Amino acid sequence: MTTWRTAVRKTLLTALISLCGAGAHALGSDYSYDTFKTPDSVSWVQLCGTWGKNHQGTYRVVHADQYAQSFLYVQWMARDANGGLHAAHTVAIAELDNDHAEIALTDLTCRATPRGIVVTAKAESGHDDKLRRVTIEVGPAAGQYRYRAQRTR
């Protein structure tokens, strides 16, 4: 009888943990690039830098505004057989693209580097007064980026 009770307790405990764990994700919703495909929500688009074999691809940075917050996406653009550009890969900057991030970016710049691009911006946080600048270093591998927030003391 003890083995049966132990098994039932373990099953109930596992079920309880899985139920509690289901709500343990980060607060808010992540917004994909598809959310901002309409031009009215996009406030800044910049092509800069090159990537890929023979540097045939280019990076495109897309900034959108919604709910007084910034959403930023980087695309690795490739040329098709006719020379037209299409997105080979799109990455959402996860640190910004959650509706609870509450970060607004201004004065965006993009510059090419030997290893990719660097996107910089002034930043205001809805959570505190300490965030001042954001730097995003994007590498040549699809989806590769590093986010750095520079704060004041």
C-alpha positions, 0 to 999 in steps of 0.5 A: 500500500505504501508503494501505491501511495508514494506513486500517487503522491509523485504523480500528483506532485509532478502534475502540480509542478507542470501546472505551476510551471506553465505560467512561469514564462516571462511576462507579456507577449513577444511580437513577431515581425509579422505584427508590423508588416503594415507601413503605418506601424514601421517608423524606421528602416535602414539597409546597412552592411553586408554579409554572406559569401562574396558579401552579396547579402545586406542587413535590414533593420526595422523599427516599429512603434506600438503602445509607446514602445519600440520593437526592433527586428534585424533581417539578413537580406539575400538577392534572388536570381533577378537581383531582388532582395528578400529576407533570408532570416529575420530575428526579433530583438528579444530584449525589446520585442516583448510588450512588457519591455517598455523601452522606447528608442530614438536616434537610431543609427546603423553602421557596418563593421568587419564582422556585421553591423552595430545598431545604436539608439538612445533609450528610455525605459518605462520601468526606471530612469537609468537606461540611456543607450542600447547597442546591438551587435549583429554578426554574420550568422543568421540570428546572431546578435548581442544586446547591450544596455548602457545604464547610468548610475 
